[in-house]
């Protein structure tokens, strides 16, 4: 990298330049980019200040690397810890091929390890994966997708190839109350936090801190479309499923779920499947726990569509990229992978959800 660049932590005066640089990633108008940046990096309750690195050239922003913070906990009586998810990384085309991305990533290793324990990359691509492995990231789990495709391959192709963005109001989702299921585009933070506090399958696991502050903030992403399904008993929420709707409204991804008693999430999934609001419904397998897995099997979720299963040409697992993890510190030992006595390198010690990802 040329010595003409300064790699430093984000400061408020960098905002206009950062918004220009990330325009290559965020294909929105300037006002929407600013709104997304403020939500993602300035309003995040898991950190007290924006976590970002900038590359400056002659005082102007030439690159930006952002870190999306989530609080996790290891059980009662143990302090929360913060995981940083490498998110938006972009370098101005005029300044590429100078290792600025790696340089910005190296400066992030200087974050306080007493507060920020781990990096976890949930959005690596085939192009970026080799670089992360060179930086000491280790595979944690595969990003295998379980999908309910339906039996019609034409509909499956439509859901993947239709590019036209549509407002949620034009979707096939039927909002309102249907029996004991309430469908809405608005979260209910207090009730969702209460349900999440009850839903803790598996003892001694590392899981996302889903408290009131989390729910009040998390679903405020200005460029995503969310639908919330609540099981009511009779007017209180006793289970929920949150999905992210694709730009074309034809597909949805399960991001988050919880229930007070067994069977609540299954009843909601049955409602979603029967409503036929989406041609394709999916969830990352790393976000499936022992209480959700039986319902997914019941409703036909699989790594490959039916026609591939019949022909034996399964490719869903082999194409999956990994989740990546490493301690914050520049150099690390086995001890740095232990939190609350649990080894963070072992997938079974985590209860992850897709809502953990900055892309959700």
N, C-alpha and C positions, 0 to 999 in steps of 0.2 A: 504494500500500500504506500502511496506517495505521502511524503511528510507535509503536503499542502492541506491536509485534512485534520480537523479537530474532532475527536470523538468525546462527547460529553453527555451528561444527563439532561433530559428535557426540562426546559423552563418556559414559563408562560409566553415570553416574547418569541418563542419558536413556533407558536401555533399557526400563524398564517403560512409559513413555509412548509410546515408539516402537512397542512391541509392540501397544499399544492402537490406535494410529492405523493401522498397516498391516493391522489386522484387516479393513478394508474391501477390501483386495486379497487377502490370504491367508485364504481361507475354511477355516481349520483351527482346532483347539483351541489354547489358549494355550501349552501345552507344546510342541506341534509348531511354532508360530510362533517360539518362542524357539530351538528346535533349528535351524530353517531360518536364522534370523538369525545364529546363531553360526557355522554352516557357511559361509554366504555372505559375511559381512562380518568376522568375527573370526578365522576359521581359514584364510582365503585366503592361500596362500604367496607370492602376487605383490605383497603389500603388507605393511608392518610394523605397520599399525594400521588400524582400521575407517575406511573412506572413506564418510562420510555427512554430510549437512547437516540440521540441525533448525531449525524455526521455533518459537520459544517465545512464549507469551502469558501474562503473569503468572507466569512460571517453569514453566509446564506445556507439554508438547509439543503443538503444534497442527499440525505438518507434518513430513514426513521425505522426504529424497531420498537414495537410496543409489547408490553407484558400484561396479560389479563390475570388478575389476582382472584383466587378463591380461598376461602377459609375452610379447613377441614378439622376434624377432631377424631381422637382415638378412643373415646369412651368417657364415661363419667369420671370427674375428678382430674382429668388430664387437660392441660392447656391446649387451646386451638393452635394450629400452625397454618401458615399461608403457603400455598403452592402458586408459582408463577407459570402461566401458560404462554409460551412464545406465540405471539399472534401476528399482527400486521408488520411485515418487513418489506420495505420498498426503497429502492435507490433510483434517483433521477437517471434517465437513460444516458445523459452526458457524463455520468460519473460511475458507470458500471465497470465490472471487470477490474476493480481495484481492491477487492476483498473488504469492502466497507461493511457488508453484512456480518462477516465473521468478526471484524473489529468491534462492531456494536455489540454483538453477542458476548464477546470476551469482557467488555466493560460491565455487562450485567452481572457477571460473576462476582463483582465487588459489592453487590447488595448485601445488607446485613444478614448473615446466616442465622443469627439468633431469632430473627423475625420471619425471614423468608427461607424456608427449609429446602424446597425442591423446585426444579424446573420440571414441567410435564408438558410435552408437545403432543397435542391431540389432532393436529391438522397438517402433519408433514406430507409432502408430495414426493413422487419418485425423484424429482430433481433436487429437492432439498434434503432428502434422507441421508445421502453420503456425507454431507457437511455436518449434520447433527451427530452422526456416529463418530466423526473425527473429533468433535468437541466433547466426546466422552459420554454422550447419551446412550442409554441401554434400552433395549426393547422390554416393554412391560406386558403388553397384550396385543393381539391382532385386532384391527378394526374391521372385523367380519360383520357384514350387514345381514340381518334376518329380515325377510320381506314376505308379506302376504301379497302375491302377485295376482291372484285370481286365475281363472283358467283360460282367459282369452289373450293370446300373445299380442294381438293388435292393440288392445287397450293398454297393455304393458308398454309397448313401444310409443304409444301416444303420450303416456305420462312422462316418458323420458325425453322425447324429442320436441314436444310442443314448447316453443320458446316465448310465446307472448305472455307478458306479465299482466295479471288481472287483479283487480281489487278483491278483497275477501268477500265483499258483499255479492259478487257475481259467482261465488263458489256454490257447490251443491250441499254445503253444510246447512242443516236446518237448526237455526238458533232458537232458543227458548226451552221450555220445560216439556219433557216427554215422559210421563210417568214419574219415576223417581230420579231421572237423569236430567240435569240442567246443562245446556250447551251455550257457551258464551265466548266472546272474544276478550273478556275482561277477567283478570285474575282476582282471587279473593285472598289477599296475602295473609291475614290473620288466621283464617280457617285452614289454609294450606300449610302454614307453619305449624299449627296444632296437629294436623294429620301427620306431617313429616316427623314430628317429635315422637309419635306413637310407632311409626313405621321404621323399625330398626332390625331387619333380619340379619342373623349371624352375629354372634358375640365376638368382641375383640377385633373389630374391623375399623379401617380408616374410611370415613365417610364425609361427604360434603355437609357443611354447617348451613342448614336451611332454616334460618330463623326469620322473624318478621322483617328485619332490615333487608335480608336477602330477597325475600319475595316482593317487597315494596319496590326494589330496584331492578331485579333481574329481568322481568318481562317488559321492561320499558324500552327495549331495543327498537329504535325507530325505523329500521329497515327490514324487520322480520314480521311475519304474520303468524299469530298464535291462536289456537282454539283450545278452550278449556272445557273438559267434561267433568262434571261433578255428580257424584252419587249423593242424594239428599236423604236425610232421615230425621224428621220429615222435612225440616227447613234448615238443618245444619249439615255441613259437608262431612261425610264419613269416608269418602274416597275421592281421588281425582286422578285424571290423566291429562297431561298437557302435550300438545303436538305442535310442530312447526310445519306450516303449509308452504308448499313449493310456490314459486312465482306464478305458475300457470294454474294453480289451484287443483291440479289433478293428483298430487301425491302429498303424503304427510309423513313426518318422522316423529316417533314417540320420543320425547325429551325427558319427561319427568312423570312420576307416579307415586302414589302413596295410598294407604288404606288404614283404617283403625282396626278392622277385623278382616279375617281371611275372606276372600271372595269378592270384595268390592271392586278391585281393579278388573277382575275377570268380567264382571257384569258390565262395566263401562266398555271394555274391549268388544264384548258381544254387541253392544249398542252401536259402536263405531262400524263394525263389520257389516251389520245388518242395514245400516243407514246408506251404505254404498256412496258415501260422500267423496271417496277417493278411489282412484284406479289402482293405487299402490300405497301400501302402508308398511313402514319399515322401522327398525330399531337396531342400534349397534349391539352386538352380542355382549360386549364388555359391560353394557348397562343392564343386563338381564340377571336377576338374582333368583334364588331358589323358590321364591313365591310367585314370580312372574313367569318363569319358564314353562310350567304346565299349561297356562292359558295360551301362550304363544304356540305351543305344540297343538293344542286343541283347535286353534283357529288357522292352522296351516302355514305358519311362518317357517321359512326355510332359507338356506343360503343361496339357493338357485331356483329359478322358475320351474314349473312342472315339466315343460317340454325338455329342459336340460336334464332333469332327474330321470325322465323316461329313457332318454338316449344315452345316459351315463356320462354326459359331457359336463360334469360339475367343475366350475371354475371359481365359485364364490370365495372359497377359503384361500386358494392359491394366489389370488390377486390382491388380497387384503394387505394394507400397509400397517406398520406397528404403531402403537402408542409408545412414546419414548420418555425416559425419566433420567434425571441425574441430580445430585446435590448442587446447591447454589455455589459452594466454595470452589475456588480455582482447582485445587487438588483435593482428592477425597480418599477415604479408606472405608472399609466395611462398616465401621462404627457410624459413619455419616448416613448410612441407609437405614438406621434404626430409629423409629419414632414410637414412643410409648411401648417399647419392647417388641414392636412389629417390624419385620423386614419389608421395606417398601418396594423391594424388587420382586416380591412374590405377589402375583395377581390375586391369590385367594385372600390376601390381607386387605384388599380394597373393596368397597361397595361404591363403584363409580356409576354415574348417570350421564347420559349425553348432554344434559343441561350444564355439565361442568365445562364444556368446550366453549371457546370464545366464538366459534362459528355458529353456535345454536341460537 
